[in-house]
Every structure is written in structure tokens, then in C-alpha cells.
């Protein structure tokens, strides 16, 4: 967005809704439960929450304050402080991440569309069949068509410039999603054998801890809170000076984490009740939600719940994918001076290209397994475990070395008492860099097959 067009959020509520809208999405409902199931249950949850209230908190504050201070999007914000080429590369890194995420995000969005369609036309029993998902993924045409439907919905919003419309829809759909999830949770945890799943998910058992628990919890925290990809810098730049950054950050974190926990309670106990809860069932990965939830819906007796659920998830996913695609577009508009049409066209091409590649990874290209992962998981790993820690390091470096922590504190004090200032400073000074380096090094070693975490 060009500076002259830069709007502002109407106030605190506008900011919280926009940020929560971009935060709550497939990350909470699809990604969080499968990672928690796979990487340790209760320990994963505990580490996730600890990271969110320290590290996540500090990162949201940093990005939002940087954005509000400079009034710019990530590349511009990094540039406005001077700094070397390396620092400016940090800005580009932040801006690049959404361009890689939005294609594979849209592939999962396509899965959601396929399930919504399935419930509308096929019924609950059909969708609950385990073969259903496997044969869907094995078909290049089916996966591609579903992906294109979701991608087209996203780009229609971008081309049409009707983000406000979708935001208005999501305003009442999101609370509805929370309520519906709660209903499914109550049903799910009362199935025979489900309590063991509740225990697995809520009570930390350190025998289940591995380095991968830490790495995946950190990646998930970035992903779910939409940190380390410049989005919050952009949002901050739209924020008025009197909106309390500290208060809004806490609200967004609480809402986002609650939805993730509810999704976990919906999926994990069901894995125990319907699939035994052994390591294989828990380690299903990206397909977990699509295999487990339909079984719950079948037991609940009807397609209606499936229709309602997947329709709401679709809206939550769309608000997120639109804001990712929007961020990619505005980078082109701002940095390369392209028109909105041209930017949107280029984003569409990247979206279709990389997204198709991810789809084919489950069928025609299933022999292609970079770092032993399917292509979608590879893009997911590349962004969450490698690029985002690097982007976060760049932001911390910018603050520690160039703007100074005081500049952020000063910006924060304009609008709040900044009660957790000491926590913020401590996390920024010590925790962030150490943690990031540990994660980055271990992900690289793991990827290279040198260690197994
Ligand atoms: N947080 C979103 C989710 O949980 C995914 C996401 C990551 C996102 N980065 C984003 C959404 C940037 C919007 C903008 O699904």
C-alpha cells in the first residue's frame, strides 16, 4: 500500500479484530492438534504456552511497535533505520515468507473445501471412511481442483478489493466457530476412552519431550500468532497512537491460544476413542484432522455438523489466506511500484505454481521428498522452522543494535503503562537470540540428517 493511501484502524476493536482474524485460522484448527498429538501432548502444550507468553509476546510487541513507529510495511520499516545490507535483507525475508506460505495454505484450504462439498453431497458416513482421505490425496485432479477453488476465492477477494466485506463476515463467524468447536469438544471428550486423550493432551509427561517438541512448538507459535513475517509490522503501521499495544496483544494471544486448545480437545481425545491412541494414530501428521474429525461427526449423527464446521473453518482460513496474499501484493506495490492489478496477477501465478507443486507431492511427485518430507510439509518446514527464526533474529537484531530497546519502550509508553516492560526487555536481551540460535541450528542439523530430534 502506498503511503498516501495508508489508512488506519478505527481503534482498538478494529485492530484486535483484524489481528485475531489473521491469527485464527488453519494454524489453530488443523496444524496445532496434529503437532500436539505427534510431539508429546501435554509437554507440547506447556512449552507452547510458555513460549507464547514470553517470546511470542515480545515479538508481537516488537513488530507492532516498529510498524507504528515507522508507519511502514516491513521492508520500508527496516530501510528507514538505515543499517547495512544484511539488515535490509531481513526486511525482504520477512516479506517473502507470506509468498511461500499462501500457496500451501491454500492447498489445505482446498481440503477444507473438499470436505465441505463432501458433507453437502455425500453424507457423514462416507466422509468418515478412512479411505476417503487417502484416495482424495492420491488423485492429482481432485486435489488440484479443490486447491484452485480455494485459491480462486482468495484471489477474488484480493482482486475485488473487498477485504472489508470478508472482515465483516468473519466478525460474527469467528465467535460462532468458537461456540461450535466447544460443542464438538464436549461431544468428543465424552466418547468412551476419550479421557485418556484428554490426559495425554493436558498433563505434561516429560518422557514425551524431545528437541522436536521445542522446535515444532516454536514454529507453531510463530505460525499461529502470525509472527516473523512482517504482517504485524504492517498492522502496526495502521494503528493509531492511542491504541494500547500491550492490552491488545494479550487479548489476541488469549483468543488465539484458546481456539487452539479447543481444537486440540476436539481432535486428540477423538484419536484415542476412535483409533486407539497408539503412536501411529497420533503421528498421522497433516491428515490428522481430516481423518479424525469426520469420525466424531458421524457419531454425532449427521452431515449438518460437518457442513457447519467446515463452512466456519473455511471462513477462518479465508480471512487468513487473504491477509497473507494481501501482504505479498502490497510488498510488490510498495517496493517495485507495480499497480495493484499487476501485483495481484503475479501473486496469483506464484500461488498457482507453488500450490500445484504441493498438491502433486501427494500423488504424481510423491517420489520427490526433499529432506524426507512431502512437498507441502517441506514448504511448511522451510518457512516455519528456518525462515521465520531467521526473520525473527533480523527483527531482534534491528531492535537490539539499531533502534535500541528504549525506542520500543518509548513507543509503548505512548499508549500504555507497559506493565510487562521488564519481561519484554529480558526476553529481548537474553532469551530470544539464544533460543533462536538453538532452534535454527538444530533444524539445520536435523534437516541435514546429522542429528535426529
Ligand atoms: N496465523 C494463521 C493461522 O493460524 C496463519 C498465518 C500465518 C497467517 N501467518 C499469517 C495469517 C499471516 C494471516 C497473515 O492459520
Boltz pocket constraint, residues with backbone or C-beta under 6 A from the ligand:
constraints:
  - pocket:
      binder: B
      contacts: [[A, 21], [A, 22], [A, 23], [A, 24], [A, 25], [A, 26], [A, 27], [A, 28], [A, 98], [A, 101], [A, 222], [A, 223], [A, 224], [A, 225], [A, 226], [A, 227], [A, 229], [A, 231], [A, 319], [A, 320], [A, 321], [A, 323], [A, 324]]
      max_distance: 6.0
